[in-house]
Amino acid sequence: MLRRLLLLPILLLVLLLPRPAAGAEPAPSRDGAWPLQPRPQVVEGFDPPAVRWGSGHRGVDLAGWPGAPVHAALAGRVAFVGTVAGRGVVSVQHGALRTTYQPVTPSVAAGDTVARGQVIGHLALAGSHCFPGSCLHWGLKRGETYLDPLVLVGAGPVRLLPLRPLGLLGGVV
């Protein structure tokens, strides 16, 4: 009887501990490939909208040149190839993540499997955010949430950790 009374608080603690949500996925991997080679300059950074329908910049613009090969950032399956608002778009599904590339003249078709770094098309001048120059708009989404694609290549925002209390450092500062 005493043993059961002692086990009850432990059982309650285990049941009350938070668990990851079903289908929860870890943060995007940092082992992605840059979609333009060599590593391009970021012309405009990620600026997500405050509300889903609001204004913002839902990706990054990477400096390039017309005809530059565009590479898949991660391995996946091509989900969409087509024209949106006069711009060639390629979208690649990577599990719960999806990357988008525009303006692109595609060299892949919807349903194709692509490897990390594989050429999926070439940068087009028409529809470029950077006209008269040319740049690639690179996006990343998980479901309906826009993410900074630079996290895929380890170039996303720096996250600083708080200082540990003095007692945890053993008196060393």
N, C-alpha and C positions, 0 to 999 in steps of 0.2 A: 504494500500500500504506500509506504514512504517512497519507494522507488518510482511509483507512478506519479506521485505528487512532484517529485523532482524533475521528471521528464516532461511534465506538462508545460512549464515555462519555456523549456528549450524548443518544444514542438511549436508553441505559439510564436516564438521568435523567428523560427524558420519560415513559418507560414506568412509572417508579416514583413519579411525582408523584401525590398523591391526587386523585381525581376525585369530583365530586358523585355521590351514590348515584343509581341509576336511579329516576326518578320523584321525586327530591328536589324539594321545593317551598320557595320562600323563606318567610320569616316572614310572618305575616298582615299585610295592608295596614292602615295607620292611617287610611284614608279611608272608614271605615264611618260609618253614621248611628247616633245613639243610638236605642234602641228605644222610649223614652218621651220626649216633648217637653213642655216645655223640658227641658234637661239635668237629669236627676233626681239626687237624693242617693243615694249607695251606702250601703245599710243594712247589708249584710254583704258582705265581700270574698271573693275567691277563696282557697280553702285546699285545695289538692289533697291527696288521700290519699297516704300514704307508699307504699302498695301498692295495686294496682288494686281490690282488694276491700275496702280499709279505709275507715274513716270519714273524712269531710272535707266540704268545701263545693265542689262541682264546677261552680261558676259564681259569679255575683254576684246579689244581691238589690237591685233598684232601687225606691225609694219611688214610689208612684203612687196612683191613686184608682180605685175601681171604675168600669168603663166607659171608662177612658182608652184612646185608640188605641195599638196596638202596631205598631211599624214594623219592617220587615226591615232588618237592619244592613247587608247587602250584597245585591247582585243575585244571584239564583239560582233554583232550582227547588224548590218545596215537596215535601219527601220524605215527610212524615208529618203527618197531622192526626187527632187522636183523643183518647181519654181514657186516662190512665195513673194508676193509684192514685187515681181520683176527680178528677183535675185535667185540664183541657183543655190539650193540648200541640200546638204547631206546631213543626215542624223544617224548616229550609231548607238545602239542599245548595248549596255554593258551590265547585265543583271538589272538592278534597281536604278542604275545611273544611265543617263543619256547625254552624249555630247553632240553639239551641233556646230556646223561649219558653213559660213556664207561670206561673200558670194563665191561659189565654186562651180566650175565646169566639171561634173562628176565623171569618174572612170569606173564606178561601181554601180550596181543595181540593188534595189530593195531586196532583202533576203540574203545577199552575199555575206559570207563570214569573212571578217578582216582581222589581221594580226596587228599587234601594237606596232606603230611606225609604218604600216603599209600605206602606200599612196592611195588616196580615195578620190582624188581629183586635182584640179589645178585652179589657182586663184584667178578669179575673173576681175576685170576692171569695172564692168558695168554693175552698178548697185553697191559699190564699195562705200563704206562709211567715210573713207578718207579721200574721196575724189577731190582733186584730179590725181592724187596718188592712189595706191592700192593697199588695202589692209584686210586681214581676215578677222571677221567677227566670230569668236570661239565661245560657245556657251556650254554650260553644264547644269543638268537638272536631276533631282531625285523626286520622282512623282511630279507634283506641281510646284516644288520649291526650287528656286534658282540658287545655284552655288557658284562660288568663285572657281573657275576652271584652273587657275594657277596653282591650286592645291594639288592638282594631279602631277605637277612637275616640281613640287617643293618650292615654288616661288610665290605662294599665297601670303596673306598677311601674317606678320609675326605675332605670336601669342606669348605674352610675358606671364610668367608664373609669379605668385606673390612670394615675398621673402618668408622664410620659415622663422618661427619664433626662436629667440635666442636659446631657449632651453633645449630645443631639438638639435641645435648645432653643437652642443657640448661646450658652450661658452666661446666658441670661435666665431668671429664675425667675418 
